[in-house]
Amino acid sequence: MRKTDLVIGMLIGIAGALLGSYLFIVIFTEYAFVEGIRLVKFAGNLGKVITLGAILNLILFFGLLHFKKELMAKGVVLATILLTIVTLFV
């Protein structure tokens, strides 16, 4: 069991959620990313945006399973669980 694959999977999961959040704000709002994050945080909806961004992790998870990278896929799941815990406290 290679722990580096698990860590790489977690980094891929966090990066995927950040990318998904970025795409959500840029596509569905008329604001730039930083200004959109400020407005979403001010409105109290930052956790919801992070959750929507984590949908991209679903695609990453199944893609890693397709390429037989099970340990990296576990890392993506762990990153999603970590983001869920963070979302509860944001």
N, C-alpha and C positions, 0 to 999 in steps of 0.2 A: 504494500500500500504506500503510494508516494504522496506524502503530505504536500509537496509543492503543487501537484495537480489540484488538490483541494483548495489551496490558497489562490491559485490562478483562477479557478472557477468562481471563488468568492469575489475576486477583483473584476472578473468579467460580469458577474451579476450586478455589482454596484455600478460599474460603468454603464451597463445596459439600462439600469433604472435612471441614471443621470441623463443618458442620451434620450430615453423616452420622455422624461420630464421636460428636457430642452425642446424636443420636437413638439410636445403638446403645447407648451407656452408659445412657441414661435408660430405654429400653424393656426391655433385656435384663438389667439389674442392678437391685437394689433400693436402690442408692445414688444420691445426688445427683451432679451432673456433676463437681464439683471433687474430691469424695471418691472417686468412681469412677476418675478419672484418676490420683489418687495410688495407689490400690490396684492398678490395672492397671500403672502404672509400676513399683511395688514388685515385682509378679509378673514383670516383664520382658516384658510383652505389649503395650506401647504401640505398637510398630510394627505389630502385627497389627490393633489397633483403628483406627489411621490408614489402613491398607490397606482395611479393611472400610468405613470412612467414605468412601473414594475411589470406591466403587462408585456413589455418587450422581453422580460426574463422568461416568459413562457415559450417564446419562439427560440430563444437561446438554449433553453433546457432541452427541447425536442431536437434541435439541431445538433447539440452535443451528443445526445443519445443516438442519433442517426450515424454519427461518425465514431461511435463506440468509445466515447470518452465519459464513462460512467462516473468517475471520481470528480471530474470537472463539473458534471451535471449536478452532483451532490453539493459542490461548492456554490453553484447558482441557487440551489434550494436554500442553503444556509444563508446566503446573502439576502434572499427574499424574506426569510424569517427574521434576520437582523433588521431589515428595513421595516418590517411589520412592527417590531418592538419599538423602533425609533418613531414610527408614525403614531403610535399610541401616546407618546409623550410630547409630541410637537403640537 
